[in-house]
Amino acid sequence: MATSSAGRLFSGLILGAALGGGLALLASVRTSSTLEPEAMARTRSGPTPFEPANVLIQRARSVVHEFRAQVAQAVAEGQATAARTREELTATFEAAKRSPAGDTTKD
């Protein structure tokens, strides 16, 4: 029982760190990209020392976007499964209400 709780805690910490790092990365990128595209084009005359960082930022953005899509898909799937289960349980409950367990007569 404790192993399961420790595993959930550890995975929660890792997920939180990954999401926090991604959000911090996005926040830093958004604040540094306040220059207009034309002004940015004029200041660039060739490859900059920040080009590797820009590539990493683009990769991080794509990873975050993919992760968000996966989470949204999982949430939608979970909601659909919950609705289906709710309908099945409601139908089972209604059927049990109509025919009590002790009733042996058939119509």
N, C-alpha and C positions, 0 to 999 in steps of 0.2 A: 504494500500500500504506500509506504514511504517512497519507494523507488519511482512510482508513478507521479507522485507529487513533485519529487525532485526533478524528474524529467520535464514535467510541464513548466516548472519554474525556470529551468535552464533554457528550454526552448523559447519561453516568453522573454527572457532576458536577451537572447540572441535576436529574436524578431524585433524587439524594441530597439536594440542597438542599430540594427540594419535600417529600420524605418527612420529612426532619429538621424542617422548619418545621411540617409538619402534626402530627408527634408532639409537638413542643414546645408547639404550640397546644393539643393535647388534654391534655397533662400540666398545663398551667397552668389549663385549665378544670376539670379534675378536682379540683385542689387548692383552687380557689376556690369550688367548689360543695359544700362540706362542711356547710353549713347545711341543716337539715331543710326540706322544702317548706313546712310550716306557718309556720315562723319566717321564711322568705323572703317568704311571702305577707303576713305582718304588717308587715314592714319596707317593703314596697312600697306606696306610696300613689298612684302614678301613673307616668308615663314617667320613666325615669331617664336621666342623661347616658350611661349605659353601654348603652342600648338599641341604638344602631347597632353597638356591638361585639358584643352578643349575637346580632344578626342575622348578622353576619359569621362568628361562631363556628358558628352553625347551618349556614350555607352551607359552611364549611370541613368540618364534620362530614359533611355529605351528599356533598361531593366526595371525601373520604377513604373513605367507605363505598362509593361508586360505584367508586373506583379499586381498592379491595380486591376488590370483586366481579369487576371486569374481570381483575385479576391471577389470581384463583382460577379464573375461566373459562379464561383462557389456559393456565394450568398444567394444568388437566384436559384441555384439548384437546391440548396437547403430549404428555401422558402417553398419551392414546388413540392419537395418531399414532405415537408411539414403539412402543407395543405392536403396532399393526398392521404397522409396518415390520419390527419384530423377527420377527413371524410370517412375513411374506413372505420375508425373507432366510433364515430357518431352513428354510422349504419349498424355496427355491431351492438352498440348500446341500445339503439331503438329496437332492434330485433329482440334483444334480451328483455326489454321492457314489455313488449307485446306478448311474449311467451315466457312466463315465469318458469324457473327451473323445476319446481315441484309439480307442474302441470303435465300429466301423462295422457290426457285426452287429446285426440286428434279430430279436427273438423273435416 
